[in-house]
Every structure is written in C-alpha cells, then in structure tokens.
Amino acid sequence: MTKVEDFAGEPVERRALPDSGGFSAFSWLLVAIPLAAVFLLLDRYWIAAAILATAAVWAVRGRESKNRNYAPLAVFTVAGGVLVFFIVLPILNLLFTTDPSRIASTARDPAVQAALSITLSAALIATLISLLFGVPLGYVLAREKFAGKALVEGIVDMPVVIPHTIAGIALLFIFGRGGILGAPLNAHFNILLSDTYWGIVLAMLFVGLPFIVNHCRDGFLKVDPRIEYVARSLGATYLQAFFRVTIPLTWRALLSGAIMTWARAISEFGSVAIIAYYPKTINTLLFEWYNFFGYTYTKPLSALLLLIALAIFISLRAVATLRRAEH
C-alpha cells in the first residue's frame, strides 16, 4: 500500500499492482513448444531438442510472481501456441523440405530473374509514388480536423478490404484500352497502361497506399504540434518546419510504412494478373508454373519467394525495434 493525494489534496491509499516480474515461463513455452513440434514433424530432432533446452534454461532464470493465478495464463498460452504452430508449420516445412541446390538453380533461371526484377522495381516505383502522395495526406489526417475526415480515412482503407480481383477489374475499367482514362491516353498520347509494366505499378500502388498513409498519420500523431509551432516562431516557414523538424522525428514511421507498402506490392497477384498479366511478375510466373507443371515444380520458386519475404519481414521488425527503443 502506498500513500498518494487525491485532487483535493487529501491523502488516500493505493494498492500497489503486483509485479509481473521478468520473463514468464509460459511466454517461453508459447514460442518453444510450437517450434519444437514443427521441427519434430520435420525430423529435425536436434533442433527441437535445442529449442526445448533453451526454453527450459530461460524459464528457470525468469522471475515469477508468487501471487499470480496461472490457470488463465496457461489456457491463453495453449491457445496462442496453436496459432503459432499453424503459422510456422507451412513456412518451415517449405523451407526445410526444399533442396537448397534447387532454390539456387531456380534463382539463376533467366525467366525467374526477369520476373523478379520486374516485381521488385515496379514495387519500388509504386512505393516512391505512394510516399510522394501518401506523406502529405497522412500529415493532413494527423493535424487537421475537418468535415468528412472519417470518410477520407475510410476511403484510404478501402483497398485493404476490396477483393484483389475486383480491384483489378475496377482499375481495368479506368486504365484499360477502353477505360475512362486509358482510352484517351492511348488515342491522343499513345500511352498504354494495361498489359504493360506501368499497369503493374498502378495495381501495386492501389493496394499499397493504405499502409503508407496510415503509418505516416500514426507517426505524425506522435509528434507534438507545439514543436512545429516553436520552429515557426523562430523564423522557419511551414515547409521548413515540416522537413527539418517533423520528418526527422518521424522517419522511422515513414520507413516502416514504406517497407510495408513495398512488401504488400511485391505480394500482390490478383489485381496485377487482371490489369497486366504481361510482362510477368514473380507471382504471375509462379501461378503459371503451378497451372502447367504442378506444385512440386513450383516448390523451389515458392521457397525463394519465401526467403525474400522473410528478408523484408526481418527488415521491418528491425525498424520497429528501433522505433520502440527510441520511444
């Protein structure tokens, strides 16, 4: 029990919250048991044993509160462990059951390299365009209150909930050969977007925009507007305060949003296949190989794409760790 004062200045007693203490043994089991089970199924017994031994050591070293009720925590841990198992099993199964030499030979395939180059570069261009327009919109949503703001935020999130094939068809009616914008662009300027590289960029831009806008908005919300006011009071213009004060304070949020947008663009298939099946992206190539040759033939390519996705994921988690350490 500790003594504190209420708003009237009268002393009151406050019961101290129990110390959750260190690392919980249950939290280690939540990760260790599903991973160990996966490696047992994959006949990697030494990896499973190492995971369980490490978890046991950390569980013993962890501090536990004597007053905690572990029954609900145990139930939650079991439920969480099932979910972790469900996510990890197909991923590790694909990686550990694919011959690394086949992954390497697939990576050297000219068709794969061309498709991968198109995918990564188109996703990068879509990300840069989304930054150009998404950062200003995110700033407006973070700083301004106006009628229809909730409507704008809902519109920004719409590409997340719209089925990807529908998004591709909708884009095709706008930017296709006979589309509202596509037809005059083709007729007057000889610019064709459907079934071209730029059609791929359009589809990736459409599905990736919500991520950059929302990350930018959340990042700007964490910056106290009074800091910008002080900068402007010292002689900085609005744009100078934005680029010299606000952006440096939110660059990790912007980078995180850019990585998420790029990753989402790379993984897009449905809308890309409809508006621009050619030239082939890596996902279109994978789909085509699967239809013609079956899942066994596509396994090395799937593993290669999974490794790329994991590299992006690790980069994103590293940025998120830096943001948490900063705050």
HELIX and SHEET records of a PDB file:
HELIX    1   1 ALA A   25  LEU A   41  1                                  17    
HELIX    2   2 TYR A   45  ARG A   61  1                                  17    
HELIX    3   3 TYR A   70  PHE A   96  1                                  27    
HELIX    4   4 PRO A  100  ALA A  107  1                                   8    
HELIX    5   5 PRO A  110  ARG A  143  1                                  34    
HELIX    6   6 LYS A  149  VAL A  161  1                                  13    
HELIX    7   7 HIS A  164  PHE A  175  1                                  12    
HELIX    8   8 GLY A  182  PHE A  189  1                                   8    
HELIX    9   9 TYR A  197  LEU A  221  1                                  25    
HELIX   10  10 PRO A  225  SER A  233  1                                   9    
HELIX   11  11 TYR A  238  ALA A  241  1                                   4    
HELIX   12  12 PHE A  242  THR A  246  3                                   5    
HELIX   13  13 ILE A  247  SER A  267  1                                  21    
HELIX   14  14 GLY A  270  ILE A  275  1                                   6    
HELIX   15  15 ILE A  282  PHE A  293  1                                  12    
HELIX   16  16 TYR A  295  GLU A  326  1                                  32    
SHEET    1   A 2 THR A   2  GLU A   5  0                                        
SHEET    2   A 2 PRO A  11  ARG A  14 -1                                        
END                                                                             
